Structures are given as C-alpha cells and as structure tokens.
C-alpha cells in the first residue's frame, strides 16, 4: 500500500488515470479542443469517461479515456499514449490499427439500430503521444480519407484522426497547445492553461476519494496481472508435461523398435498411432 501511495503522489498528466480526471473538467477539455481545432465550443457533454465499447462478446473490447460531444453534435475521443507499443508476435507498431479500431467501435456505438448511415455525427479520434510516431517532427498529424487519383478530392465521411506529437518541433499550433505539450513532456508551467491543469492535479491528489479510487483500481489491475501470470504458468506447466510425455513415448518406441517389435505392437504399447511409429522408424 505504501508503494501505491507513493505512486499516486508521483502521478502526472501522462497517467491515464490523471488524464481522464483532468479532462473530465469541462473548462479544461473545452479549451484544449478549441485551441487544437481553432473552433468555438459552447458546451460539451460527457458520454461516459473511460467508456468500454464491446459490441460483441467475441470481439476485443476497448477502454476509451474520454468521449465527449459538443453543442454541434461533433464527437471527440481523447487518448493519452505514453508507449509506442509493438505487437511482440508481428513486430508491428499497433498505433495505426488501434486508431482504426477505435473509430469503428465508436461509430457502431453512435449509430442506433435502424438509423440511417448519414446520421453518423462528425468524429475526431485524438491521440496525444509523447513520442513522434512518424519521425517527421510535426506537432500534429491530421488524417482524412483522400482519393489517390485526385488528392484534392476528400471523402466527406466527417471522420478525422489526429496524432498529436508532444515532442514535435514544427507546424502551426496555438501557444496554449505548445504550453500543454511542454507540460506533458516536462511538467513546465508557462501559461494560465497549464497552471489550471497543474492546480487541478494538485486538488485531485488531495481528494481522499480520488486516492481511494486509484488504490482500488491499481489493486484490481495487480490481481488481474497475477491471475494472468498464474494462468500462464499453469498453461506452461501443462504444455511442459505434455511435451515430456510425448518425448517419453518417442524414446520408448525407439527402444522397442531396436528390439525388433512390430510397428503395430509398439503402437499398442505406447498409445501412439501406427503412422507416428512409422515416422519414428523412418527417422
């Protein structure tokens, strides 16, 4: 518990937990969106912070940090990304396909049964990354669908994906967005906006309910990791036992073959198939 208490005190805006809490404050979330998109937002409604989207029990569920809708019914999903994760099996970075999956599940959630497709509202998937995924130095990478035969022709599906690069060095962003980047990167407070964010984090850390929520969340995640580790060990042990038994049967079959027993008798004695014994004999 002492370690969790220390961890809580050291949380920054890069933490999913703190990011969600801070962006749950309307004035901060609205200002971030207004400065980023250079628009005016009268109000926003929260469509459940860290919402879980699981359209089918067999699909991969996701946890979305913040989903909001503004007064013009534009929907925004804000995510903090600290690690540029790779799939250990394919060695591919997961960020591009992750944005695609988030967009798909967000659309499914927004379109009610029997509604027409054109009722889908405009959406923004916004990933705040503390790394430069594309290594181009841009502050912001904005993606929309365009025709390859005519790059000026844009598909008007009103779906936008934005990858924010807090390590960026060039491009056009407002002073408050740049100060937000500095705060995310190095906890530098150089604007009224970042002062508001820092004050909010300080208030959160003084709130016993927020502290208790974090402790319970971390304890639950720790239990899940322990259970997964235990299951992995159990599976590994079972696989090891099965592999050991298979090797033992193979060794027995080889000994019986050297003694001149028939393939059929060896199959009966070892519970191997005739084909398996034939293969061992051929080797």
DRENDO-1510 file (C-alpha; in Angstrom, 1 decimal, always signed):
<recs>
REC; n; res; u; v; w
REC; 1; UNK; +0.0; +0.0; +0.0 .
REC; 2; UNK; +2.9; +2.3; +0.7 .
REC; 3; UNK; +4.2; +1.8; -2.8 .
REC; 4; UNK; +0.8; +2.6; -4.2 .
REC; 5; UNK; +0.6; +5.8; -2.1 .
REC; 6; UNK; +4.0; +6.9; -3.5 .
REC; 7; UNK; +2.9; +6.0; -7.0 .
REC; 8; UNK; -0.3; +8.1; -6.6 .
REC; 9; UNK; +1.7; +11.1; -5.4 .
REC; 10; UNK; +4.0; +10.8; -8.4 .
REC; 11; UNK; +1.3; +10.6; -11.0 .
REC; 12; UNK; +1.4; +13.2; -13.8 .
REC; 13; UNK; -0.8; +14.2; -16.7 .
REC; 14; UNK; +0.8; +11.3; -18.7 .
REC; 15; UNK; -1.1; +8.8; -16.4 .
REC; 16; UNK; -4.3; +7.6; -17.9 .
REC; 17; UNK; -5.9; +7.9; -14.5 .
REC; 18; UNK; -5.0; +11.6; -14.0 .
REC; 19; UNK; -5.5; +12.5; -17.7 .
REC; 20; UNK; -9.1; +11.2; -17.5 .
REC; 21; UNK; -9.7; +13.1; -14.3 .
REC; 22; UNK; -8.3; +16.3; -15.6 .
REC; 23; UNK; -10.2; +16.1; -18.9 .
REC; 24; UNK; -13.4; +15.4; -17.0 .
REC; 25; UNK; -13.3; +19.2; -16.1 .
REC; 26; UNK; -15.3; +20.9; -18.8 .
REC; 27; UNK; -13.3; +24.1; -18.9 .
REC; 28; UNK; -10.1; +22.3; -19.5 .
REC; 29; UNK; -11.4; +19.8; -22.0 .
REC; 30; UNK; -13.2; +22.5; -24.0 .
REC; 31; UNK; -10.2; +24.8; -24.1 .
REC; 32; UNK; -7.9; +22.0; -25.3 .
REC; 33; UNK; -10.3; +21.2; -28.1 .
REC; 34; UNK; -10.9; +24.9; -29.0 .
REC; 35; UNK; -7.2; +25.6; -29.2 .
REC; 36; UNK; -6.3; +22.4; -31.1 .
REC; 37; UNK; -9.1; +22.8; -33.7 .
REC; 38; UNK; -9.3; +26.6; -33.7 .
REC; 39; UNK; -13.1; +26.4; -33.2 .
REC; 40; UNK; -15.6; +27.7; -30.7 .
REC; 41; UNK; -17.4; +25.2; -28.4 .
REC; 42; UNK; -20.3; +26.4; -26.3 .
REC; 43; UNK; -20.6; +23.3; -24.2 .
REC; 44; UNK; -19.8; +19.6; -24.1 .
REC; 45; UNK; -21.5; +16.5; -22.8 .
REC; 46; UNK; -19.5; +13.6; -21.4 .
REC; 47; UNK; -20.6; +10.3; -22.9 .
REC; 48; UNK; -19.0; +8.4; -20.0 .
REC; 49; UNK; -15.3; +8.8; -19.3 .
REC; 50; UNK; -13.2; +5.7; -20.0 .
REC; 51; UNK; -16.2; +4.1; -21.7 .
REC; 52; UNK; -16.0; +0.4; -22.5 .
REC; 53; UNK; -17.1; -0.5; -26.1 .
REC; 54; UNK; -17.8; -4.2; -26.5 .
REC; 55; UNK; -20.3; -4.7; -29.4 .
REC; 56; UNK; -20.0; -8.5; -29.3 .
REC; 57; UNK; -18.8; -10.8; -26.6 .
REC; 58; UNK; -16.3; -12.4; -29.1 .
REC; 59; UNK; -14.8; -9.0; -30.1 .
REC; 60; UNK; -11.9; -7.2; -28.5 .
REC; 61; UNK; -13.3; -4.7; -26.0 .
REC; 62; UNK; -11.6; -1.3; -25.6 .
REC; 63; UNK; -11.4; +1.3; -22.9 .
REC; 64; UNK; -11.7; +4.9; -24.1 .
REC; 65; UNK; -10.3; +7.6; -21.9 .
REC; 66; UNK; -12.6; +10.5; -22.7 .
REC; 67; UNK; -15.6; +10.7; -25.1 .
REC; 68; UNK; -17.4; +14.0; -25.4 .
REC; 69; UNK; -20.0; +15.6; -27.7 .
REC; 70; UNK; -20.1; +19.3; -28.3 .
REC; 71; UNK; -23.1; +21.6; -28.9 .
REC; 72; UNK; -22.9; +20.8; -32.7 .
REC; 73; UNK; -23.0; +17.1; -32.1 .
REC; 74; UNK; -19.4; +16.5; -33.0 .
REC; 75; UNK; -18.0; +13.6; -31.0 .
REC; 76; UNK; -14.4; +13.5; -29.7 .
REC; 77; UNK; -12.4; +10.7; -28.3 .
REC; 78; UNK; -9.3; +11.8; -26.4 .
REC; 79; UNK; -6.5; +9.4; -25.5 .
REC; 80; UNK; -3.1; +9.7; -23.8 .
REC; 81; UNK; -0.4; +7.5; -25.4 .
REC; 82; UNK; +2.8; +7.1; -23.5 .
REC; 83; UNK; +4.3; +4.0; -25.1 .
REC; 84; UNK; +4.8; +3.3; -28.8 .
REC; 85; UNK; +3.7; -0.3; -28.4 .
REC; 86; UNK; +4.7; -3.2; -30.8 .
REC; 87; UNK; +2.9; -6.5; -31.2 .
REC; 88; UNK; +5.5; -9.0; -29.9 .
REC; 89; UNK; +4.4; -11.6; -32.4 .
REC; 90; UNK; +4.3; -9.5; -35.6 .
REC; 91; UNK; +6.8; -6.8; -34.5 .
REC; 92; UNK; +4.4; -4.2; -36.0 .
REC; 93; UNK; +3.5; -1.0; -34.2 .
REC; 94; UNK; -0.1; -1.1; -33.0 .
REC; 95; UNK; -1.0; +2.6; -33.1 .
REC; 96; UNK; -2.3; +2.9; -36.7 .
REC; 97; UNK; -4.6; -0.1; -36.5 .
REC; 98; UNK; -5.6; +0.9; -33.0 .
REC; 99; UNK; -7.0; +4.3; -34.3 .
REC; 100; UNK; -8.9; +2.4; -37.0 .
REC; 101; UNK; -10.4; +0.0; -34.4 .
REC; 102; UNK; -11.4; +2.9; -32.1 .
REC; 103; UNK; -13.1; +4.7; -34.9 .
REC; 104; UNK; -15.0; +1.6; -35.9 .
REC; 105; UNK; -16.3; +0.8; -32.5 .
REC; 106; UNK; -17.1; +4.5; -31.8 .
REC; 107; UNK; -19.2; +4.6; -35.0 .
REC; 108; UNK; -21.0; +1.4; -34.0 .
REC; 109; UNK; -21.8; +2.9; -30.6 .
REC; 110; UNK; -23.1; +6.2; -32.2 .
REC; 111; UNK; -25.4; +4.7; -34.8 .
REC; 112; UNK; -28.5; +3.3; -33.2 .
REC; 113; UNK; -30.4; +0.3; -34.6 .
REC; 114; UNK; -32.3; +1.1; -37.8 .
REC; 115; UNK; -30.8; +4.6; -38.1 .
REC; 116; UNK; -29.6; +5.8; -41.5 .
REC; 117; UNK; -25.8; +5.9; -42.1 .
REC; 118; UNK; -25.9; +9.7; -42.8 .
REC; 119; UNK; -27.0; +10.3; -39.2 .
REC; 120; UNK; -23.5; +9.4; -38.0 .
REC; 121; UNK; -22.1; +12.6; -36.4 .
REC; 122; UNK; -18.7; +14.1; -37.2 .
REC; 123; UNK; -15.9; +12.4; -35.1 .
REC; 124; UNK; -12.4; +13.1; -34.0 .
REC; 125; UNK; -10.1; +10.4; -32.7 .
REC; 126; UNK; -7.3; +12.3; -30.9 .
REC; 127; UNK; -4.2; +10.5; -29.6 .
REC; 128; UNK; -1.9; +12.6; -27.5 .
REC; 129; UNK; +1.5; +10.9; -28.0 .
REC; 130; UNK; +4.7; +11.6; -26.0 .
REC; 131; UNK; +6.7; +10.2; -29.0 .
REC; 132; UNK; +6.9; +11.1; -32.7 .
REC; 133; UNK; +5.4; +8.1; -34.4 .
REC; 134; UNK; +6.1; +9.3; -37.9 .
REC; 135; UNK; +9.5; +10.8; -37.1 .
REC; 136; UNK; +8.7; +13.9; -39.2 .
REC; 137; UNK; +8.8; +16.5; -36.4 .
REC; 138; UNK; +5.3; +17.7; -36.8 .
REC; 139; UNK; +3.4; +19.0; -33.8 .
REC; 140; UNK; +0.2; +17.4; -35.3 .
REC; 141; UNK; -0.6; +14.8; -37.9 .
REC; 142; UNK; -4.1; +15.0; -39.2 .
REC; 143; UNK; -5.7; +12.3; -41.3 .
REC; 144; UNK; -8.7; +12.2; -43.5 .
REC; 145; UNK; -9.6; +9.9; -46.4 .
REC; 146; UNK; -8.5; +11.2; -49.8 .
REC; 147; UNK; -8.7; +9.9; -53.4 .
REC; 148; UNK; -5.3; +8.6; -54.6 .
REC; 149; UNK; -6.1; +9.6; -58.1 .
REC; 150; UNK; -7.0; +13.1; -57.1 .
REC; 151; UNK; -5.6; +14.2; -53.7 .
REC; 152; UNK; -7.8; +17.3; -53.6 .
REC; 153; UNK; -10.8; +15.0; -53.5 .
REC; 154; UNK; -11.8; +14.2; -49.9 .
REC; 155; UNK; -14.2; +11.5; -48.9 .
REC; 156; UNK; -16.8; +13.5; -46.8 .
REC; 157; UNK; -17.4; +10.9; -44.1 .
REC; 158; UNK; -16.6; +13.5; -41.4 .
REC; 159; UNK; -14.2; +11.1; -39.6 .
REC; 160; UNK; -10.9; +12.7; -38.6 .
REC; 161; UNK; -7.9; +11.1; -36.8 .
REC; 162; UNK; -5.3; +13.3; -35.2 .
REC; 163; UNK; -2.0; +12.1; -33.8 .
REC; 164; UNK; -0.5; +14.8; -31.5 .
REC; 165; UNK; +3.2; +14.7; -31.1 .
REC; 166; UNK; +4.3; +16.4; -27.9 .
REC; 167; UNK; +7.9; +16.1; -29.0 .
REC; 168; UNK; +7.2; +18.0; -32.2 .
REC; 169; UNK; +9.4; +20.9; -33.4 .
REC; 170; UNK; +7.5; +22.5; -36.3 .
REC; 171; UNK; +4.0; +23.2; -37.6 .
REC; 172; UNK; +1.2; +25.5; -36.7 .
REC; 173; UNK; -0.3; +25.2; -33.2 .
REC; 174; UNK; -1.5; +27.8; -30.7 .
REC; 175; UNK; +0.6; +29.0; -27.7 .
REC; 176; UNK; -1.7; +27.1; -25.3 .
REC; 177; UNK; -1.3; +23.8; -27.2 .
REC; 178; UNK; +2.5; +24.3; -27.2 .
REC; 179; UNK; +2.4; +25.1; -23.5 .
REC; 180; UNK; +0.3; +21.9; -23.0 .
REC; 181; UNK; +3.0; +19.9; -24.8 .
REC; 182; UNK; +5.7; +21.4; -22.6 .
REC; 183; UNK; +3.6; +20.5; -19.5 .
REC; 184; UNK; +3.1; +16.9; -20.7 .
REC; 185; UNK; +6.7; +16.4; -21.6 .
REC; 186; UNK; +8.5; +18.1; -18.7 .
REC; 187; UNK; +5.9; +19.5; -16.2 .
REC; 188; UNK; +6.7; +23.0; -17.3 .
REC; 189; UNK; +4.1; +25.6; -16.3 .
REC; 190; UNK; +4.3; +28.5; -18.7 .
REC; 191; UNK; +0.7; +29.6; -19.3 .
REC; 192; UNK; -2.5; +30.1; -17.5 .
REC; 193; UNK; -3.9; +27.0; -19.2 .
REC; 194; UNK; -1.1; +24.7; -17.8 .
REC; 195; UNK; -1.5; +26.4; -14.4 .
REC; 196; UNK; -5.1; +25.4; -14.4 .
REC; 197; UNK; -4.2; +21.8; -15.3 .
REC; 198; UNK; -1.5; +21.7; -12.6 .
REC; 199; UNK; -3.8; +23.1; -10.0 .
REC; 200; UNK; -6.5; +20.6; -10.9 .
REC; 201; UNK; -3.9; +17.7; -10.4 .
REC; 202; UNK; -2.9; +19.1; -7.1 .
REC; 203; UNK; -6.6; +19.2; -6.0 .
REC; 204; UNK; -7.1; +15.7; -7.2 .
REC; 205; UNK; -4.2; +14.4; -5.1 .
REC; 206; UNK; -5.7; +16.0; -2.0 .
REC; 207; UNK; -9.0; +14.2; -2.6 .
REC; 208; UNK; -9.2; +11.1; -0.4 .
REC; 209; UNK; -12.0; +9.7; -2.7 .
REC; 210; UNK; -9.7; +10.0; -5.8 .
REC; 211; UNK; -6.8; +8.4; -3.8 .
REC; 212; UNK; -9.0; +5.5; -2.8 .
REC; 213; UNK; -10.3; +5.1; -6.3 .
REC; 214; UNK; -6.8; +4.9; -7.6 .
REC; 215; UNK; -5.8; +2.4; -4.9 .
REC; 216; UNK; -8.7; +0.1; -5.7 .
REC; 217; UNK; -8.1; +0.4; -9.5 .
REC; 218; UNK; -4.4; -0.5; -9.1 .
REC; 219; UNK; -5.2; -3.4; -6.7 .
REC; 220; UNK; -7.6; -4.8; -9.2 .
REC; 221; UNK; -5.1; -4.5; -12.0 .
REC; 222; UNK; -2.5; -6.1; -9.9 .
REC; 223; UNK; -4.8; -9.0; -9.2 .
REC; 224; UNK; -5.6; -9.4; -12.9 .
REC; 225; UNK; -1.9; -9.4; -13.7 .
REC; 226; UNK; -1.2; -12.0; -11.0 .
REC; 227; UNK; -4.1; -14.2; -12.2 .
REC; 228; UNK; -2.8; -13.9; -15.8 .
REC; 229; UNK; +0.7; -14.9; -14.7 .
REC; 230; UNK; -0.6; -17.8; -12.7 .
REC; 231; UNK; -2.7; -19.0; -15.7 .
REC; 232; UNK; +0.4; -18.6; -17.9 .
REC; 233; UNK; +2.5; -20.7; -15.5 .
REC; 234; UNK; -0.2; -23.4; -15.3 .
REC; 235; UNK; -0.5; -23.5; -19.1 .
REC; 236; UNK; +3.2; -23.7; -19.4 .
REC; 237; UNK; +3.4; -26.5; -16.9 .
REC; 238; UNK; +0.7; -28.4; -18.7 .
REC; 239; UNK; +2.4; -27.9; -22.0 .
REC; 240; UNK; +5.7; -29.0; -20.5 .
REC; 241; UNK; +4.1; -32.1; -19.1 .
REC; 242; UNK; +2.5; -33.0; -22.4 .
REC; 243; UNK; +5.8; -32.4; -24.2 .
REC; 244; UNK; +7.6; -34.6; -21.7 .
REC; 245; UNK; +5.1; -37.4; -22.1 .
REC; 246; UNK; +5.4; -37.2; -25.9 .
REC; 247; UNK; +9.2; -37.4; -25.7 .
REC; 248; UNK; +9.0; -40.3; -23.3 .
REC; 249; UNK; +6.7; -42.2; -25.7 .
REC; 250; UNK; +9.0; -41.5; -28.6 .
REC; 251; UNK; +12.0; -42.8; -26.6 .
REC; 252; UNK; +10.1; -45.9; -25.7 .
REC; 253; UNK; +9.1; -46.5; -29.3 .
REC; 254; UNK; +12.7; -46.2; -30.4 .
REC; 255; UNK; +13.8; -48.8; -27.8 .
REC; 256; UNK; +11.1; -51.2; -28.8 .
REC; 257; UNK; +12.0; -50.8; -32.5 .
REC; 258; UNK; +15.6; -51.6; -31.7 .
REC; 259; UNK; +14.3; -54.8; -30.1 .
REC; 260; UNK; +12.6; -55.8; -33.3 .
REC; 261; UNK; +8.9; -55.4; -32.2 .
REC; 262; UNK; +6.4; -54.8; -34.9 .
REC; 263; UNK; +5.0; -51.3; -35.6 .
REC; 264; UNK; +1.5; -52.4; -34.6 .
REC; 265; UNK; +2.7; -53.8; -31.2 .
REC; 266; UNK; +4.7; -50.7; -30.4 .
REC; 267; UNK; +1.7; -48.5; -31.3 .
REC; 268; UNK; -0.4; -50.5; -28.8 .
REC; 269; UNK; +2.3; -50.4; -26.1 .
REC; 270; UNK; +2.9; -46.6; -26.3 .
REC; 271; UNK; -0.6; -45.4; -27.3 .
REC; 272; UNK; +1.0; -43.8; -30.4 .
REC; 273; UNK; -0.7; -44.2; -33.8 .
REC; 274; UNK; +0.7; -46.6; -36.4 .
REC; 275; UNK; +1.6; -43.5; -38.5 .
REC; 276; UNK; +3.5; -41.9; -35.7 .
REC; 277; UNK; +5.5; -45.1; -35.1 .
REC; 278; UNK; +6.2; -45.4; -38.8 .
REC; 279; UNK; +7.5; -41.9; -38.8 .
REC; 280; UNK; +9.8; -42.6; -35.9 .
REC; 281; UNK; +11.0; -45.8; -37.6 .
REC; 282; UNK; +11.8; -43.8; -40.8 .
REC; 283; UNK; +13.8; -41.3; -38.8 .
</recs>
